[in-house]
Amino acid sequence: MNLVEHAEIRDLLDELKPIAEELTPNEREMYTHLAGKYETPTQGAFDDKICLEVMLRNVGIRRGMGIKPADASREIDLPRK
């Protein structure tokens, strides 16, 4: 990982820090893991930046839809026939 990628990831982590309470539990766990991982320059995974971008997108979508993080689950309750 080069320093530019590391800086981009640190910027995303900094952007997520003030809104961490709006993350779902699994997003918060991933955020905490990545924040610890990138405290110092490290060999990161190719998808770490993508994960952080998706978390930011998800927060924006939940805000726009008026969904609280506790209400955002992986279960979809479909009507039964």
N, CA, C and O atoms as CSV, one atom per row, in Angstrom:
chain,resi,resn,atom,element,x,y,z
A,1,MET,N,N,0.857,-1.177,0.000
A,1,MET,CA,C,0.000,0.000,0.000
A,1,MET,C,C,0.894,1.228,0.000
A,1,MET,O,O,1.859,1.315,0.758
A,2,ASN,N,N,0.558,2.159,-0.851
A,2,ASN,CA,C,1.354,3.379,-0.896
A,2,ASN,C,C,0.773,4.421,0.059
A,2,ASN,O,O,-0.318,4.247,0.603
A,3,LEU,N,N,1.511,5.490,0.248
A,3,LEU,CA,C,1.093,6.512,1.218
A,3,LEU,C,C,-0.171,7.254,0.789
A,3,LEU,O,O,-0.931,7.713,1.641
A,4,VAL,N,N,-0.409,7.378,-0.518
A,4,VAL,CA,C,-1.620,8.055,-0.988
A,4,VAL,C,C,-2.849,7.241,-0.580
A,4,VAL,O,O,-3.820,7.802,-0.072
A,5,GLU,N,N,-2.814,5.924,-0.798
A,5,GLU,CA,C,-3.941,5.069,-0.405
A,5,GLU,C,C,-4.142,5.108,1.103
A,5,GLU,O,O,-5.275,5.162,1.581
A,6,HIS,N,N,-3.047,5.082,1.850
A,6,HIS,CA,C,-3.142,5.152,3.311
A,6,HIS,C,C,-3.795,6.472,3.734
A,6,HIS,O,O,-4.643,6.487,4.627
A,7,ALA,N,N,-3.404,7.571,3.098
A,7,ALA,CA,C,-3.973,8.882,3.434
A,7,ALA,C,C,-5.462,8.933,3.084
A,7,ALA,O,O,-6.254,9.504,3.834
A,8,GLU,N,N,-5.845,8.341,1.955
A,8,GLU,CA,C,-7.261,8.315,1.576
A,8,GLU,C,C,-8.088,7.536,2.601
A,8,GLU,O,O,-9.191,7.945,2.962
A,9,ILE,N,N,-7.548,6.426,3.059
A,9,ILE,CA,C,-8.252,5.620,4.063
A,9,ILE,C,C,-8.339,6.374,5.378
A,9,ILE,O,O,-9.379,6.356,6.037
A,10,ARG,N,N,-7.258,7.036,5.766
A,10,ARG,CA,C,-7.287,7.830,7.009
A,10,ARG,C,C,-8.325,8.951,6.892
A,10,ARG,O,O,-9.020,9.247,7.864
A,11,ASP,N,N,-8.439,9.576,5.718
A,11,ASP,CA,C,-9.447,10.626,5.515
A,11,ASP,C,C,-10.858,10.067,5.681
A,11,ASP,O,O,-11.708,10.699,6.309
A,12,LEU,N,N,-11.110,8.885,5.120
A,12,LEU,CA,C,-12.423,8.255,5.265
A,12,LEU,C,C,-12.700,7.909,6.723
A,12,LEU,O,O,-13.817,8.098,7.205
A,13,LEU,N,N,-11.693,7.404,7.424
A,13,LEU,CA,C,-11.867,7.096,8.854
A,13,LEU,C,C,-12.187,8.362,9.639
A,13,LEU,O,O,-13.039,8.353,10.527
A,14,ASP,N,N,-11.495,9.455,9.305
A,14,ASP,CA,C,-11.754,10.734,9.980
A,14,ASP,C,C,-13.156,11.249,9.673
A,14,ASP,O,O,-13.799,11.860,10.526
A,15,GLU,N,N,-13.627,11.003,8.455
A,15,GLU,CA,C,-14.977,11.433,8.067
A,15,GLU,C,C,-16.049,10.617,8.805
A,15,GLU,O,O,-17.118,11.135,9.128
A,16,LEU,N,N,-15.753,9.352,9.065
A,16,LEU,CA,C,-16.710,8.485,9.758
A,16,LEU,C,C,-16.706,8.691,11.275
A,16,LEU,O,O,-17.713,8.434,11.935
A,17,LYS,N,N,-15.598,9.144,11.822
A,17,LYS,CA,C,-15.471,9.249,13.283
A,17,LYS,C,C,-16.611,10.026,13.944
A,17,LYS,O,O,-17.174,9.530,14.921
A,18,PRO,N,N,-16.981,11.216,13.465
A,18,PRO,CA,C,-18.048,11.952,14.154
A,18,PRO,C,C,-19.444,11.351,13.978
A,18,PRO,O,O,-20.368,11.711,14.707
A,19,ILE,N,N,-19.601,10.445,13.021
A,19,ILE,CA,C,-20.919,9.851,12.807
A,19,ILE,C,C,-20.928,8.359,13.146
A,19,ILE,O,O,-21.830,7.633,12.728
A,20,ALA,N,N,-19.940,7.908,13.893
A,20,ALA,CA,C,-19.821,6.478,14.214
A,20,ALA,C,C,-21.056,5.944,14.938
A,20,ALA,O,O,-21.376,4.761,14.823
A,21,GLU,N,N,-21.748,6.802,15.681
A,21,GLU,CA,C,-22.944,6.340,16.389
A,21,GLU,C,C,-24.091,6.025,15.419
A,21,GLU,O,O,-25.061,5.369,15.797
A,22,GLU,N,N,-23.979,6.485,14.188
A,22,GLU,CA,C,-25.004,6.211,13.188
A,22,GLU,C,C,-24.736,4.924,12.399
A,22,GLU,O,O,-25.509,4.560,11.513
A,23,LEU,N,N,-23.642,4.246,12.726
A,23,LEU,CA,C,-23.323,2.984,12.063
A,23,LEU,C,C,-24.097,1.845,12.715
A,23,LEU,O,O,-24.394,1.889,13.909
A,24,THR,N,N,-24.419,0.834,11.931
A,24,THR,CA,C,-25.040,-0.366,12.490
A,24,THR,C,C,-23.975,-1.114,13.285
A,24,THR,O,O,-22.787,-0.842,13.113
A,25,PRO,N,N,-24.367,-2.047,14.148
A,25,PRO,CA,C,-23.363,-2.753,14.957
A,25,PRO,C,C,-22.262,-3.423,14.134
A,25,PRO,O,O,-21.090,-3.350,14.505
A,26,ASN,N,N,-22.617,-4.072,13.025
A,26,ASN,CA,C,-21.564,-4.720,12.236
A,26,ASN,C,C,-20.679,-3.693,11.523
A,26,ASN,O,O,-19.482,-3.928,11.356
A,27,GLU,N,N,-21.249,-2.556,11.101
A,27,GLU,CA,C,-20.439,-1.488,10.515
A,27,GLU,C,C,-19.514,-0.884,11.563
A,27,GLU,O,O,-18.349,-0.603,11.282
A,28,ARG,N,N,-20.032,-0.685,12.764
A,28,ARG,CA,C,-19.216,-0.119,13.837
A,28,ARG,C,C,-18.048,-1.039,14.186
A,28,ARG,O,O,-16.940,-0.574,14.451
A,29,GLU,N,N,-18.302,-2.339,14.183
A,29,GLU,CA,C,-17.232,-3.304,14.452
A,29,GLU,C,C,-16.149,-3.222,13.374
A,29,GLU,O,O,-14.958,-3.239,13.687
A,30,MET,N,N,-16.558,-3.134,12.113
A,30,MET,CA,C,-15.601,-3.024,11.007
A,30,MET,C,C,-14.854,-1.700,11.078
A,30,MET,O,O,-13.646,-1.650,10.844
A,31,TYR,N,N,-15.567,-0.631,11.399
A,31,TYR,CA,C,-14.926,0.683,11.531
A,31,TYR,C,C,-13.848,0.643,12.620
A,31,TYR,O,O,-12.733,1.122,12.412
A,32,THR,N,N,-14.180,0.077,13.763
A,32,THR,CA,C,-13.228,-0.012,14.873
A,32,THR,C,C,-12.005,-0.824,14.467
A,32,THR,O,O,-10.873,-0.451,14.773
A,33,HIS,N,N,-12.238,-1.930,13.778
A,33,HIS,CA,C,-11.135,-2.778,13.320
A,33,HIS,C,C,-10.222,-2.007,12.364
A,33,HIS,O,O,-9.000,-2.031,12.508
A,34,LEU,N,N,-10.827,-1.323,11.384
A,34,LEU,CA,C,-10.021,-0.598,10.402
A,34,LEU,C,C,-9.318,0.613,11.019
A,34,LEU,O,O,-8.190,0.932,10.641
A,35,ALA,N,N,-9.967,1.279,11.954
A,35,ALA,CA,C,-9.331,2.426,12.617
A,35,ALA,C,C,-8.075,1.970,13.346
A,35,ALA,O,O,-7.051,2.650,13.294
A,36,GLY,N,N,-8.140,0.835,14.020
A,36,GLY,CA,C,-6.959,0.301,14.695
A,36,GLY,C,C,-5.893,-0.148,13.717
A,36,GLY,O,O,-4.700,0.040,13.952
A,37,LYS,N,N,-6.323,-0.733,12.636
A,37,LYS,CA,C,-5.398,-1.253,11.624
A,37,LYS,C,C,-4.595,-0.135,10.963
A,37,LYS,O,O,-3.423,-0.321,10.635
A,38,TYR,N,N,-5.221,1.021,10.768
A,38,TYR,CA,C,-4.581,2.116,10.037
A,38,TYR,C,C,-4.045,3.225,10.943
A,38,TYR,O,O,-3.853,4.352,10.486
A,39,GLU,N,N,-3.805,2.923,12.207
A,39,GLU,CA,C,-3.175,3.922,13.076
A,39,GLU,C,C,-1.756,4.216,12.610
A,39,GLU,O,O,-1.263,5.334,12.763
A,40,THR,N,N,-1.112,3.222,12.050
A,40,THR,CA,C,0.225,3.383,11.488
A,40,THR,C,C,0.197,2.857,10.057
A,40,THR,O,O,-0.655,2.033,9.723
A,41,PRO,N,N,1.114,3.319,9.205
A,41,PRO,CA,C,1.142,2.781,7.837
A,41,PRO,C,C,1.288,1.262,7.867
A,41,PRO,O,O,2.139,0.714,8.566
A,42,THR,N,N,0.455,0.615,7.109
A,42,THR,CA,C,0.413,-0.837,7.118
A,42,THR,C,C,0.086,-1.355,5.723
A,42,THR,O,O,-0.344,-0.600,4.850
A,43,GLN,N,N,0.291,-2.629,5.530
A,43,GLN,CA,C,-0.116,-3.262,4.281
A,43,GLN,C,C,-1.589,-3.589,4.410
A,43,GLN,O,O,-1.958,-4.552,5.082
A,44,GLY,N,N,-2.418,-2.809,3.784
A,44,GLY,CA,C,-3.864,-2.976,3.913
A,44,GLY,C,C,-4.426,-3.884,2.843
A,44,GLY,O,O,-3.744,-4.248,1.885
A,45,ALA,N,N,-5.664,-4.237,3.024
A,45,ALA,CA,C,-6.370,-5.046,2.037
A,45,ALA,C,C,-6.935,-4.129,0.948
A,45,ALA,O,O,-7.205,-2.953,1.193
A,46,PHE,N,N,-7.105,-4.670,-0.229
A,46,PHE,CA,C,-7.569,-3.860,-1.361
A,46,PHE,C,C,-8.981,-3.321,-1.151
A,46,PHE,O,O,-9.349,-2.309,-1.747
A,47,ASP,N,N,-9.774,-3.982,-0.314
A,47,ASP,CA,C,-11.168,-3.567,-0.179
A,47,ASP,C,C,-11.459,-2.723,1.064
A,47,ASP,O,O,-12.618,-2.390,1.309
A,48,ASP,N,N,-10.459,-2.373,1.841
A,48,ASP,CA,C,-10.687,-1.568,3.041
A,48,ASP,C,C,-11.296,-0.207,2.697
A,48,ASP,O,O,-12.224,0.250,3.363
A,49,LYS,N,N,-10.772,0.429,1.662
A,49,LYS,CA,C,-11.289,1.737,1.259
A,49,LYS,C,C,-12.741,1.606,0.795
A,49,LYS,O,O,-13.575,2.454,1.112
A,50,ILE,N,N,-13.038,0.557,0.054
A,50,ILE,CA,C,-14.397,0.331,-0.429
A,50,ILE,C,C,-15.353,0.149,0.743
A,50,ILE,O,O,-16.458,0.691,0.725
A,51,CYS,N,N,-14.943,-0.607,1.765
A,51,CYS,CA,C,-15.790,-0.818,2.950
A,51,CYS,C,C,-16.137,0.515,3.610
A,51,CYS,O,O,-17.287,0.743,3.985
A,52,LEU,N,N,-15.157,1.382,3.749
A,52,LEU,CA,C,-15.400,2.677,4.383
A,52,LEU,C,C,-16.317,3.549,3.533
A,52,LEU,O,O,-17.185,4.240,4.068
A,53,GLU,N,N,-16.133,3.524,2.220
A,53,GLU,CA,C,-17.007,4.292,1.334
A,53,GLU,C,C,-18.448,3.783,1.404
A,53,GLU,O,O,-19.389,4.575,1.368
A,54,VAL,N,N,-18.617,2.479,1.501
A,54,VAL,CA,C,-19.962,1.897,1.607
A,54,VAL,C,C,-20.606,2.296,2.932
A,54,VAL,O,O,-21.802,2.584,2.978
A,55,MET,N,N,-19.823,2.316,4.007
A,55,MET,CA,C,-20.379,2.744,5.303
A,55,MET,C,C,-20.887,4.174,5.219
A,55,MET,O,O,-21.981,4.470,5.699
A,56,LEU,N,N,-20.104,5.067,4.614
A,56,LEU,CA,C,-20.538,6.458,4.456
A,56,LEU,C,C,-21.804,6.538,3.612
A,56,LEU,O,O,-22.725,7.285,3.942
A,57,ARG,N,N,-21.854,5.779,2.538
A,57,ARG,CA,C,-23.042,5.752,1.685
A,57,ARG,C,C,-24.258,5.258,2.461
A,57,ARG,O,O,-25.342,5.831,2.355
A,58,ASN,N,N,-24.072,4.183,3.249
A,58,ASN,CA,C,-25.178,3.624,4.024
A,58,ASN,C,C,-25.729,4.624,5.024
A,58,ASN,O,O,-26.944,4.727,5.191
A,59,VAL,N,N,-24.854,5.360,5.691
A,59,VAL,CA,C,-25.311,6.375,6.649
A,59,VAL,C,C,-26.155,7.416,5.919
A,59,VAL,O,O,-27.212,7.816,6.407
A,60,GLY,N,N,-25.694,7.850,4.761
A,60,GLY,CA,C,-26.449,8.828,3.978
A,60,GLY,C,C,-27.814,8.303,3.552
A,60,GLY,O,O,-28.807,9.029,3.598
A,61,ILE,N,N,-27.859,7.047,3.141
A,61,ILE,CA,C,-29.132,6.446,2.734
A,61,ILE,C,C,-30.075,6.346,3.930
A,61,ILE,O,O,-31.251,6.695,3.827
A,62,ARG,N,N,-29.559,5.870,5.067
A,62,ARG,CA,C,-30.416,5.755,6.252
A,62,ARG,C,C,-30.929,7.114,6.690
A,62,ARG,O,O,-32.089,7.243,7.080
A,63,ARG,N,N,-30.077,8.130,6.629
A,63,ARG,CA,C,-30.524,9.489,6.989
A,63,ARG,C,C,-31.648,9.929,6.055
A,63,ARG,O,O,-32.672,10.440,6.509
A,64,GLY,N,N,-31.459,9.730,4.756
A,64,GLY,CA,C,-32.446,10.145,3.769
A,64,GLY,C,C,-33.767,9.406,3.900
A,64,GLY,O,O,-34.826,9.955,3.596
A,65,MET,N,N,-33.702,8.161,4.353
A,65,MET,CA,C,-34.911,7.347,4.491
A,65,MET,C,C,-35.499,7.433,5.903
A,65,MET,O,O,-36.564,6.875,6.167
A,66,GLY,N,N,-34.805,8.132,6.808
A,66,GLY,CA,C,-35.293,8.253,8.176
A,66,GLY,C,C,-35.203,6.953,8.962
A,66,GLY,O,O,-36.021,6.702,9.847
A,67,ILE,N,N,-34.205,6.122,8.639
A,67,ILE,CA,C,-34.038,4.836,9.313
A,67,ILE,C,C,-32.964,4.976,10.388
A,67,ILE,O,O,-31.876,5.488,10.126
A,68,LYS,N,N,-33.272,4.525,11.580
A,68,LYS,CA,C,-32.303,4.531,12.668
A,68,LYS,C,C,-31.401,3.298,12.520
A,68,LYS,O,O,-31.858,2.259,12.044
A,69,PRO,N,N,-30.125,3.400,12.921
A,69,PRO,CA,C,-29.223,2.258,12.776
A,69,PRO,C,C,-29.747,0.987,13.443
A,69,PRO,O,O,-29.532,-0.116,12.940
A,70,ALA,N,N,-30.431,1.141,14.570
A,70,ALA,CA,C,-30.955,-0.041,15.273
A,70,ALA,C,C,-32.047,-0.725,14.458
A,70,ALA,O,O,-32.272,-1.926,14.606
A,71,ASP,N,N,-32.726,0.033,13.599
A,71,ASP,CA,C,-33.806,-0.527,12.789
A,71,ASP,C,C,-33.311,-1.136,11.476
A,71,ASP,O,O,-34.056,-1.839,10.791
A,72,ALA,N,N,-32.060,-0.865,11.132
A,72,ALA,CA,C,-31.495,-1.381,9.884
A,72,ALA,C,C,-30.936,-2.771,10.137
A,72,ALA,O,O,-29.863,-2.926,10.722
A,73,SER,N,N,-31.660,-3.758,9.700
A,73,SER,CA,C,-31.191,-5.131,9.904
A,73,SER,C,C,-31.027,-5.808,8.561
A,73,SER,O,O,-31.392,-5.256,7.522
A,74,ARG,N,N,-30.487,-6.981,8.590
A,74,ARG,CA,C,-30.303,-7.736,7.360
A,74,ARG,C,C,-31.531,-8.543,7.002
A,74,ARG,O,O,-31.578,-9.168,5.942
A,75,GLU,N,N,-32.512,-8.538,7.862
A,75,GLU,CA,C,-33.727,-9.296,7.607
A,75,GLU,C,C,-34.720,-8.437,6.842
A,75,GLU,O,O,-34.907,-7.257,7.141
A,76,ILE,N,N,-35.344,-9.042,5.864
A,76,ILE,CA,C,-36.382,-8.356,5.104
A,76,ILE,C,C,-37.680,-9.109,5.383
A,76,ILE,O,O,-37.810,-10.290,5.060
A,77,ASP,N,N,-38.621,-8.418,5.978
A,77,ASP,CA,C,-39.888,-9.046,6.344
A,77,ASP,C,C,-40.847,-8.944,5.164
A,77,ASP,O,O,-41.476,-7.909,4.944
A,78,LEU,N,N,-40.947,-10.015,4.424
A,78,LEU,CA,C,-41.828,-10.044,3.262
A,78,LEU,C,C,-43.187,-10.608,3.667
A,78,LEU,O,O,-43.274,-11.474,4.537
A,79,PRO,N,N,-44.233,-10.116,3.037
A,79,PRO,CA,C,-45.562,-10.656,3.363
A,79,PRO,C,C,-45.635,-12.145,2.998
A,79,PRO,O,O,-45.128,-12.574,1.962
A,80,ARG,N,N,-46.258,-12.892,3.849
A,80,ARG,CA,C,-46.403,-14.342,3.630
A,80,ARG,C,C,-47.703,-14.623,2.916
A,80,ARG,O,O,-48.719,-13.975,3.170
A,81,LYS,N,N,-47.669,-15.574,2.038
A,81,LYS,CA,C,-48.870,-15.949,1.291
A,81,LYS,C,C,-49.373,-17.292,1.747
A,81,LYS,O,O,-50.380,-17.781,1.235
